Structure formats: C-alpha cells, structure tokens
Amino acid sequence: MTLLTIVQVMAVVCAGLLAGIFLGDRAGFAYARPALSPSSFVQITRAVNVPINNQLMTWSAAAPPANLRELWAPWERVHTIRTIVAVGAFVLEAVALGLLTRG
C-alpha cells in the first residue's frame, strides 16, 4: 500500500466520521435542544460546546437572555450548512477513491 493510498483512505475515513458526527447532531440533538429550558440550554452549552462565542460565556444560566432562541438560530443554520457540506465531501471522496481504485 502506497503512502498516497493511505492518505486517500484516511481522508475518506475522517470525512465520514465528521459527516457522521454532524449528521447525528442534526438528526437527534437538534430536536432536543429546543425542548430544553433556557437555563438548561445555557448550562449544557457552556459545558460541551466550547467554540460558541464570548457573548455566550457572559450569559447566566439563572437568567438567560429572553430572546435566546433568536440569538442561537444563526448557529443552527450554519451547523446545518456545514453538515450538508461534510456529508457531500464524504460522498465525493468515497466516489473519487472508488473510481481511482477501479482505474
């Protein structure tokens, strides 16, 4: 197995893992987040979702912003876009690797 083949297989595996993570979030957690109370939402986000933004870190779990859902909506839209891109990249890489190995 050549170095190029190893890199190509690793690219497909990594793209598949990332796409799976994003797709799993869109299919499951995305439906659970709106059901959380604003206080629980802020606590979970602070503990798990590090790359949000500095403004989020100033929010209080005891007194979250009244318009929390509106403030969070742009992140959800971008997350949906990156999920679609990750799944698309995985499919294209898998097809490219398949065509390369057949040729």
Secondary structure, 3 states (H helix, E strand, C coil): CCHHHHHHHHHHHHHHHHHHHHHHHHHHHHHHHHHCCHHHHHHHHHHHCCCCCHHHHCCCCCCCCCCHHHHHHHHHHHHHHHHHHHHHHHHHHHHHHHHHHHC
